[in-house]
Amino acid sequence: MLSKETQLAVDKGEMLPLMEEFYTIQGEGFHTGTAAYFVRIGGCDVGCHWCDVKESWNAELHPPTATDIIVENAKKYADTVVVTGGEPLTWDMTLLTQKLNRNNLKVHIETSGVYAVSGIWDWFCLSPKKNKVPVADAYAIANELKVIIYNKHDFIFAEEQSAKVNDKAILFLQPEWSKREEMTPMIVDYVMKNPKWRISLQTHKYLNIP
C-alpha cells in the first residue's frame, strides 16, 4: 500500500512504477537496429495471453520512481528513449516526456492505445490488441501501426485497424514469437500480396539481447 503522498505523486506523473530500464538496440518496427534507452513502466490490464512480459502487469510489484531519476539515468546513454510497458498510458506521461524533451532526448512510446493519450511524443508506435481497442486519439497520431499476428484471423483484425489510423502511419505485421515458425511464412505471403504492409521481427530475440 502506497502512502498518500506517494500515491498523489504517481497520480500526477511525478513518480511512475518503474519495472526496468536498460540501454540496448531497438528490436522491432520502424526503428529496428537503432540504439535506444528503454524505460519499462509497470501496470497493464489489457491481458494478452501471449504477452512476454506478464511480470509487468501488476504495478504494485514495481516501485514508484521519481521521473527526475528516470531522466537522469536515460540521458547518460542515448539520444532516444523508448517508453514501453506494461501499458505506459495507464499513467500520466506529461511530466516524464517534458523532462526528457528538455534534455534534448527524442521520446518514443509503444502502446496499445487503450487509454487517453498523455505526453509529447516524437514517435508513437500503436500496437492495438483485440482485448481492448485503442482510443480515437491514438489512431490519429500514430506514426506506426504494429499488429501482432498470432493466428490467421489476426490478419482481419490488422486490416480493421489499418482502416482507422491516419494516412501517414507506417503499417507493420509482426509474428508472435511462439508462433513465428508457423506465422512468418504466412506474413511474408500476405505482405507480398498487400504491399502497404511491412514485416517487423523481434530481432533482439534473435540477437539474444534485452
VOBA-1610 file (N, C-alpha, C; in pm, whole numbers, padded with zeros to 5 digits, always signed):
BEGIN
Met+00085-00120+00000Met+00000+00000+00000Met+00088+00125+00000Leu+00066+00213-00097Leu+00145+00335-00105Leu+00095+00438-00005Ser+00186+00521+00042Ser+00144+00633+00126Ser+00062+00731+00042Lys-00016+00814+00108Lys-00098+00912+00036Lys-00010+01005-00047Glu+00104+01042+00010Glu+00196+01133-00060Glu+00251+01069-00187Thr+00291+00942-00176Thr+00344+00872-00293Thr+00235+00850-00397Gln+00116+00812-00352Gln+00006+00790-00445Gln-00029+00918-00520Leu-00025+01031-00452Leu-00052+01159-00517Leu+00054+01188-00623Ala+00180+01159-00591Ala+00288+01181-00686Ala+00272+01092-00810Val+00229+00969-00788Val+00204+00877-00900Val+00088+00929-00986Asp-00018+00972-00920Asp-00134+01023-00993Asp-00098+01143-01080Lys-00003+01223-01033Lys+00039+01342-01108Lys+00146+01311-01213Gly+00197+01189-01211Gly+00304+01153-01303Gly+00441+01197-01256Glu+00451+01244-01131Glu+00580+01282-01074Glu+00663+01158-01041Met+00594+01049-01014Met+00657+00919-00993Met+00584+00817-01080Leu+00657+00715-01125Leu+00598+00612-01209Leu+00647+00475-01163Pro+00561+00372-01174Pro+00602+00237-01132Pro+00702+00178-01231Leu+00829+00197-01204Leu+00935+00156-01297Leu+00968+00008-01279Met+00951-00069-01385Met+00985-00210-01380Met+01134-00232-01410Glu+01180-00169-01517Glu+01320-00182-01554Glu+01356-00074-01654Glu+01486-00049-01666Glu+01537+00045-01766Glu+01671-00008-01813Phe+01697+00003-01943Phe+01819-00054-01998Phe+01849+00006-02135Tyr+01977+00007-02168Tyr+02025+00058-02296Tyr+02050-00061-02387Thr+01991-00057-02508Thr+02003-00172-02597Thr+01977-00127-02741Ile+01952-00223-02827Ile+01917-00198-02966Ile+01768-00222-02984Gln+01701-00126-03046Gln+01558-00144-03076Gln+01542-00265-03167Gly+01458-00358-03125Gly+01446-00484-03198Gly+01330-00492-03294Glu+01234-00399-03285Glu+01110-00416-03359Glu+01072-00288-03434Gly+00989-00307-03537Gly+00925-00193-03601Gly+01018-00103-03682Phe+00975+00020-03699Phe+01040+00114-03790Phe+01185+00142-03751His+01214+00150-03622His+01347+00188-03575His+01435+00068-03541Thr+01403-00048-03595Thr+01484-00168-03572Thr+01631-00141-03603Gly+01717-00186-03512Gly+01860-00176-03534Gly+01924-00050-03479Thr+01845+00039-03420Thr+01899+00164-03367Thr+01912+00157-03216Ala+02010+00228-03162Ala+02033+00229-03017Ala+01925+00311-02947Ala+01882+00265-02832Ala+01780+00337-02755Ala+01785+00295-02609Tyr+01741+00385-02524Tyr+01730+00357-02381Tyr+01584+00327-02352Phe+01558+00206-02302Phe+01421+00161-02279Phe+01381+00184-02134Val+01262+00239-02117Val+01204+00260-01985Val+01074+00181-01981Arg+01072+00072-01905Arg+00954-00014-01898Arg+00874+00020-01771Ile+00752+00067-01794Ile+00664+00109-01686Ile+00568-00006-01652Gly+00554-00036-01524Gly+00465-00143-01480Gly+00319-00100-01483Gly+00233-00201-01493Gly+00089-00179-01493Gly+00027-00201-01629Cys-00058-00301-01642Cys-00131-00325-01768Cys-00250-00416-01738Asp-00366-00377-01789Asp-00485-00462-01772Asp-00544-00506-01906Val-00463-00498-02012Val-00512-00542-02143Val-00519-00694-02148Gly-00420-00760-02089Gly-00429-00905-02066Gly-00409-00994-02186Cys-00312-00964-02273Cys-00283-01051-02387Cys-00226-01184-02338His-00287-01295-02378His-00246-01425-02326His-00104-01462-02368Trp-00056-01405-02479Trp+00078-01437-02527Trp+00183-01334-02485Cys+00147-01240-02401Cys+00240-01135-02357Cys+00369-01197-02302Asp+00484-01142-02344Asp+00611-01197-02297Asp+00669-01119-02179Val+00593-01023-02128Val+00636-00952-02006Val+00518-00942-01909Lys+00458-01056-01880Lys+00344-01058-01789Lys+00381-01010-01649Glu+00510-01017-01616Glu+00554-00966-01486Glu+00537-00815-01476Ser+00508-00750-01587Ser+00485-00605-01585Ser+00342-00569-01547Trp+00252-00665-01549Trp+00110-00634-01537Trp+00072-00569-01404Asn+00127-00621-01296Asn+00089-00574-01163Asn+00179-00457-01123Ala+00125-00337-01130Ala+00204-00217-01100Ala+00255-00216-00957Glu+00185-00284-00866Glu+00224-00282-00725Glu+00358-00352-00701Leu+00402-00432-00798Leu+00528-00503-00784Leu+00647-00416-00822His+00620-00298-00877His+00727-00214-00930His+00728-00080-00857Pro+00839-00045-00794Pro+00843+00070-00704Pro+00822+00203-00776Pro+00738+00289-00721Pro+00724+00424-00776Pro+00860+00495-00776Thr+00900+00543-00891Thr+01031+00604-00909Thr+01014+00745-00962Ala+01085+00840-00905Ala+01074+00979-00947Ala+01114+00994-01094Thr+01036+01072-01168Thr+01067+01094-01309Thr+01204+01159-01326Asp+01244+01242-01230Asp+01377+01304-01237Asp+01487+01198-01241Ile+01471+01093-01163Ile+01570+00985-01161Ile+01572+00912-01295Ile+01455+00884-01348Ile+01446+00816-01478Ile+01517+00898-01585Val+01494+01029-01585Val+01555+01117-01685Val+01706+01122-01667Glu+01752+01133-01543Glu+01895+01137-01518Glu+01965+01011-01567Asn+01902+00898-01546Asn+01959+00771-01594Asn+01960+00765-01746Ala+01851+00806-01808Ala+01837+00795-01952Ala+01938+00881-02028Lys+01961+01000-01980Lys+02046+01093-02056Lys+02193+01055-02054Lys+02230+00959-01972Lys+02368+00911-01968Lys+02402+00824-02088Tyr+02298+00772-02157Tyr+02324+00666-02254Tyr+02295+00703-02399Ala+02175+00748-02428Ala+02134+00758-02568Ala+02060+00888-02594Asp+02040+00918-02722Asp+01960+01036-02755Asp+01815+01000-02783Thr+01782+00870-02772Thr+01644+00824-02792Thr+01601+00739-02674Val+01483+00769-02622Val+01425+00694-02511Val+01294+00632-02559Val+01278+00503-02534Val+01154+00432-02569Val+01081+00399-02440Val+00961+00454-02426Val+00878+00425-02309Val+00783+00312-02347Thr+00787+00204-02270Thr+00708+00087-02302Thr+00653+00030-02173Gly+00595-00089-02179Gly+00535-00146-02059Gly+00530-00297-02064Gly+00428-00350-01994Gly+00313-00282-01941Gly+00243-00196-02044Glu+00153-00115-01992Glu+00083-00016-02073Glu+00114+00122-02016Pro+00210+00194-02076Pro+00256+00320-02018Pro+00148+00427-02006Leu+00050+00425-02096Leu-00053+00529-02089Leu-00156+00504-01979Thr-00134+00399-01901Thr-00210+00384-01777Thr-00185+00505-01687Trp-00067+00564-01703Trp-00020+00672-01618Trp-00006+00801-01698Asp-00002+00913-01629Asp+00015+01043-01694Asp+00162+01059-01735Met+00186+01065-01864Met+00321+01072-01918Met+00369+01215-01942Thr+00288+01314-01904Thr+00319+01453-01935Thr+00454+01497-01879Leu+00474+01481-01748Leu+00596+01529-01685Leu+00719+01455-01734Leu+00710+01324-01747Leu+00825+01247-01793Leu+00869+01294-01931Thr+00776+01308-02024Thr+00814+01345-02160Thr+00862+01490-02167Gln+00803+01578-02086Gln+00852+01716-02083Gln+00997+01721-02038Lys+01029+01648-01935Lys+01166+01649-01881Lys+01264+01585-01978Leu+01223+01479-02044Leu+01310+01416-02144Leu+01334+01511-02260Asn+01229+01579-02303Asn+01243+01675-02412Asn+01335+01791-02375Arg+01325+01837-02251Arg+01412+01947-02206Arg+01560+01907-02210Asn+01585+01779-02203Asn+01722+01728-02210Asn+01761+01686-02352Asn+01682+01734-02448Asn+01710+01711-02591Asn+01711+01564-02629Leu+01627+01487-02562Leu+01613+01346-02594Leu+01490+01324-02681Lys+01504+01241-02784Lys+01388+01200-02864Lys+01310+01099-02780Val+01178+01109-02782Val+01097+01026-02694Val+00997+00946-02776His+01008+00814-02768His+00919+00722-02839His+00832+00649-02738Ile+00719+00600-02784Ile+00634+00516-02700Ile+00585+00397-02780Glu+00570+00285-02711Glu+00495+00172-02766Glu+00377+00149-02674Thr+00257+00152-02731Thr+00136+00147-02652Thr+00025+00074-02725Ser-00064+00013-02647Ser-00185-00045-02705Ser-00288+00062-02735Gly-00268+00181-02680Gly-00357+00294-02710Gly-00493+00289-02644Val-00506+00207-02540Val-00640+00189-02483Val-00679+00302-02386Tyr-00580+00380-02343Tyr-00609+00490-02251Tyr-00582+00625-02318Ala-00636+00730-02258Ala-00619+00864-02312Ala-00470+00894-02333Val-00440+00958-02444Val-00301+00990-02476Val-00254+01106-02390Ser-00142+01087-02322Ser-00076+01194-02248Ser+00071+01193-02287Gly+00137+01307-02273Gly+00277+01316-02309Gly+00298+01373-02447Ile+00425+01408-02473Ile+00467+01465-02601Ile+00563+01365-02664Trp+00527+01316-02782Trp+00600+01203-02840Trp+00659+01237-02976Asp+00786+01200-02994Asp+00849+01215-03126Asp+00811+01099-03217Trp+00778+00985-03156Trp+00736+00868-03235Trp+00635+00790-03154Phe+00520+00764-03216Phe+00409+00699-03147Phe+00382+00566-03217Cys+00426+00456-03154Cys+00401+00323-03208Cys+00276+00267-03143Leu+00173+00249-03223Leu+00046+00195-03176Leu+00041+00046-03207Ser+00028-00035-03102Ser+00019-00179-03120Ser-00112-00227-03058Pro-00220-00220-03135Pro-00354-00250-03080Pro-00373-00397-03052Lys-00456-00424-02955Lys-00487-00561-02916Lys-00637-00584-02924Lys-00676-00708-02952Lys-00818-00740-02967Lys-00896-00722-02837Asn-00829-00746-02725Asn-00897-00743-02595Asn-00961-00608-02568Lys-00886-00500-02601Lys-00935-00363-02581Lys-00881-00279-02696Val-00968-00215-02769Val-00923-00139-02886Val-00880+00002-02845Pro-00797+00066-02927Pro-00744+00199-02893Pro-00851+00309-02893Val-00815+00419-02825Val-00898+00540-02829Val-00871+00611-02961Ala-00963+00699-03000Ala-00955+00766-03130Ala-00826+00847-03145Asp-00783+00914-03038Asp-00663+00997-03046Asp-00539+00916-03081Ala-00534+00792-03036Ala-00418+00708-03065Ala-00408+00678-03214Tyr-00521+00648-03276Tyr-00522+00626-03421Tyr-00479+00752-03496Ala-00522+00866-03447Ala-00499+00992-03516Ala-00352+01031-03519Ile-00276+00999-03414Ile-00138+01045-03406Ile-00035+00936-03429Ala-00079+00814-03455Ala+00016+00702-03470Ala+00111+00727-03587Asn+00240+00716-03558Asn+00341+00716-03665Asn+00356+00576-03723Glu+00325+00479-03641Glu+00348+00339-03676Glu+00237+00254-03617Leu+00183+00165-03700Leu+00085+00066-03653Leu+00152-00070-03660Lys+00162-00136-03545Lys+00226-00267-03540Lys+00128-00368-03484Val+00087-00461-03568Val-00012-00561-03527Val+00058-00696-03512Ile+00038-00757-03396Ile+00098-00888-03368Ile+00009-00997-03429Ile+00072-01088-03503Ile-00002-01195-03570Ile+00022-01326-03497Tyr-00082-01371-03429Tyr-00077-01496-03353Tyr-00144-01609-03431Asn-00247-01575-03506Asn-00317-01672-03589Asn-00370-01603-03714Lys-00425-01680-03806Lys-00463-01623-03936Lys-00576-01522-03924His-00655-01531-03819His-00765-01436-03801His-00713-01296-03767Asp-00588-01288-03721Asp-00531-01159-03687Asp-00507-01072-03810Phe-00500-01132-03928Phe-00488-01052-04050Phe-00614-00967-04071Ile-00729-01023-04036Ile-00855-00948-04047Ile-00854-00831-03950Phe-00810-00858-03827Phe-00800-00753-03726Phe-00703-00644-03773Ala-00591-00685-03832Ala-00492-00589-03880Ala-00552-00495-03984Glu-00630-00548-04074Glu-00692-00464-04177Glu-00795-00369-04115Glu-00868-00418-04017Glu-00964-00331-03947Glu-00893-00215-03880Gln-00778-00244-03820Gln-00701-00139-03752Gln-00637-00043-03851Ser-00590-00094-03962Ser-00526-00006-04062Ser-00625+00093-04122Ala-00752+00056-04122Ala-00855+00146-04175Ala-00883+00262-04080Lys-00837+00250-03955Lys-00867+00352-03854Lys-00752+00450-03830Val-00630+00411-03867Val-00518+00501-03841Val-00510+00610-03948Asn-00433+00714-03916Asn-00414+00823-04012Asn-00337+00773-04134Asp-00344+00849-04241Asp-00286+00807-04369Asp-00134+00797-04368Lys-00067+00864-04272Lys+00079+00864-04270Lys+00138+00751-04187Ala+00055+00680-04115Ala+00104+00572-04029Ala+00166+00461-04114Ile+00284+00414-04072Ile+00353+00305-04140Ile+00304+00174-04080Leu+00269+00079-04165Leu+00199-00042-04121Leu+00293-00161-04113Phe+00290-00229-03997Phe+00375-00346-03974Phe+00292-00465-03925Leu+00330-00583-03973Leu+00280-00709-03920Leu+00397-00781-03855Gln+00377-00831-03733Gln+00484-00896-03660Gln+00438-01031-03605Pro+00509-01139-03637Pro+00469-01269-03582Pro+00489-01275-03432Glu+00391-01329-03362Glu+00408-01353-03218Glu+00518-01458-03204Trp+00609-01435-03109Trp+00733-01510-03103Trp+00712-01661-03098Ser+00619-01706-03017Ser+00599-01852-03002Ser+00539-01915-03127Lys+00482-01832-03216Lys+00422-01882-03340Lys+00500-01839-03464Arg+00624-01795-03444Arg+00698-01735-03555Arg+00721-01832-03671Glu+00749-01961-03639Glu+00776-02056-03747Glu+00651-02082-03831Glu+00538-02079-03766Glu+00412-02103-03836Glu+00363-01978-03909Met+00372-01863-03843Met+00308-01743-03895Met+00396-01661-03989Thr+00528-01669-03974Thr+00615-01585-04058Thr+00595-01611-04207Pro+00590-01738-04253Pro+00565-01759-04396Pro+00431-01701-04442Met+00330-01707-04356Met+00200-01651-04390Met+00209-01498-04401Ile+00286-01438-04311Ile+00303-01292-04315Ile+00379-01251-04441Val+00484-01325-04475Val+00560-01296-04597Val+00467-01298-04718Asp+00387-01401-04728Asp+00294-01413-04840Asp+00192-01299-04839Tyr+00144-01264-04720Tyr+00043-01159-04709Tyr+00099-01023-04751Val+00221-00994-04706Val+00281-00864-04740Val+00311-00855-04889Met+00350-00964-04950Met+00375-00964-05094Met+00246-00938-05172Lys+00135-00984-05118Lys+00006-00959-05182Lys-00054-00825-05143Asn-00010-00773-05028Asn-00064-00647-04976Asn+00053-00557-04935Pro+00122-00497-05033Pro+00249-00429-05005Pro+00240-00298-04929Lys+00119-00259-04886Lys+00111-00145-04795Lys+00169-00181-04659Trp+00177-00312-04630Trp+00230-00361-04504Trp+00379-00387-04515Arg+00448-00381-04399Arg+00586-00422-04386Arg+00592-00531-04279Ile+00705-00604-04277Ile+00725-00708-04176Ile+00813-00654-04064Ser+00771-00676-03942Ser+00853-00649-03824Ser+00885-00783-03758Leu+01010-00799-03718Leu+01053-00917-03644Leu+01112-00875-03511Gln+01106-00963-03414Gln+01168-00934-03284Gln+01317-00968-03293Thr+01390-00881-03362Thr+01530-00911-03391Thr+01616-00917-03265His+01573-00848-03159His+01651-00854-03034His+01654-00996-02977Lys+01549-01073-03005Lys+01547-01211-02955Lys+01641-01299-03038Tyr+01650-01272-03167Tyr+01747-01344-03249Tyr+01890-01307-03209Leu+01910-01181-03169Leu+02042-01133-03130Leu+02076-01168-02985Asn+01976-01218-02912Asn+01994-01254-02770Asn+02037-01134-02687Ile+01966-01022-02706Ile+01988-00903-02626Ile+01854-00861-02566Pro+01855-00774-02464Pro+01729-00733-02399Pro+01633-00667-02498
//
